[in-house]
């Protein structure tokens, strides 16, 4: 029996407007995550101080802007990696009905998601969407952002079509 493998149809990739909406929602989510982290950190520092780890508070309250920036990058990496590795979707993708998949319409490997996440920090990467529906973080990681409903329908149709002519097992 010949096993056919589904390959993404470029026609189901998310539009530029949906990609932009994903960016706005995810930017807001990472901002809120950073804000909540900033609120929670003094409480965490107090707990750590009670266990004798007194240097953490001094370190945090004397951070330079550079290190604050690095913490923001770290939180953004955690956000995208955790969301997309677990569900294939960030909050923006849930809102717009899109999902990250590999070239076969499957959930990408954690390695691909990590590459995708790190590529978001390439300078001017956001501008790569101006002349293409796929940005660098898509093409370098070999992933696609597609409309989830259309993907589900296409994959079902693909597998149903492959059943034609095969004997029915009862």
N, C-alpha and C positions, 0 to 999 in steps of 0.2 A: 504494500500500500504506500502511495506517495503522500507524504505529509507536506502540505502547503503552509507557508508562513506568511502571515499578513504583513504588509508593508504600508506605512503611513501614506495616505493620499494628501498631497499638499493642499487640496481644496478644503480640508477640515481644520486647517491651522487657524488659530485665533487671529482676529482682525487687529489692526493697529490700534483702533479705539479700545478694544478689550485689553490689549497689552498695556496701554497707557492707564486705563482704569486699575489694572492689577498693580501697576507701579504706585499710583496714588494711594490706594488702600494699604498696600504693604509698607509704604513709607510712613503712613500714619501709624500703622501697627508697630513698626520698629521704634518710632518716636515715643509712643505710649509705653512700650516695653522698657525703653531707656528711662523714662520718667518714673515708672513704677520701681525699677531697679534703684534709682536714686532715692526714692522714698523708703524702700525697704532696707537699704544698706546701713543706715544708722542703727536700726534695730538689730541687724545682724552683728554689727560692730559691738553693740552693748552686750549681746549674748556672748560673743567671743571674748570680750573683756572679762566677763564673769568667770570664764574658764582660764584666765591668765594670759590670753593672747592680746596684750595691750598695744602692740605696735601697729595693728591693722588700722585703728582709728587715726593715729598720727599719720600713717602713710596715705590714707584716703583723703583726709582733709587738707593735705599739703600736695595733692596731685597737680602737676602742670597741665596745661591745656592739651599738650601732646598726648599724655597718658589718658586723659579723659576721652580724647578722640579715639585712642586705641580700644578703650573699653566699649565705646559705641560700636566700633567695627566688630569687636568680638560678639557683642549682643546681636548684631545684625546677622553674623554668620550662624550663630546658634538658632536664631529665628528661622532663616531660610532653610538651613540644613534639617532641623528637626521637623518642620512642617512638611517639606517636600519629600524627605526620606520616609516619613511615617505614612503620609497620605497621598503624596504626589501633588499636593495642592497647598498653596499658601492662603491666607485669608482673602487676598485679592482674587485668587483663582476660584475660591468658593463663591464669592460674590458674583463673578462674571460667568460662572459655569464652565471654566476651563480646567485643564489638567496637564501636568508634565508627563510625557511618555518618551520611550525610546523609539527607534525607527520601526519597531514591530508593534507599536501601540501598547507596550507593556510598561509597568512601573520601572523606572531606571534604577540601576544599581546604586548603592550608597556612594561608591566611588564617582560615578557620573554626577550625582547630586552635589557632592563636595566640589568637584571641578566646576560645575555650574555656579555654585555659590561663590567660590573664590574669584571666578571670572567677572562677577558683578563689580569687583573693585578695580578692574582695569580702567585707567583714566580715559574718560570720554566714551566709555563703553555704551552708555545710554544713547549716544548719537548714532550708533550702528543700526538703529531701527529706522533711520530716516530714509534709507534707500532699500530696505529689505524688511520682510516680515519676521525674519529671524535675526536676533542680535548675536553678538559674539558669545555671550554666555550660553546660547542655544547651540550654535554651530561648533564651538570648541568642545563642548561636552557631548555633542551628538544627541541632543534631546530636542523635543518639539513641544510647543504649547498648543494644544488643540481644544476644540469644543467637545466637552465630555459627552454630551448627548449624541452628537454626530459620530463620535468615535465608537460609542457603544452600539449604535445602529449599524455602522459599517462593519465592525468586527462580527456582529451577529450575522449579517448578510453574507459576509465572506465565508464563515464557517457553515452556514446553511447551504450556500452554493457548492461548497466542497463535498457535501453529503449526497448531492445528486448522483445517481448511478451506483451508489454503494448499497450493498445488501443490508436490509434492516435486521438488527439483532433483537430477538424477542426474549 
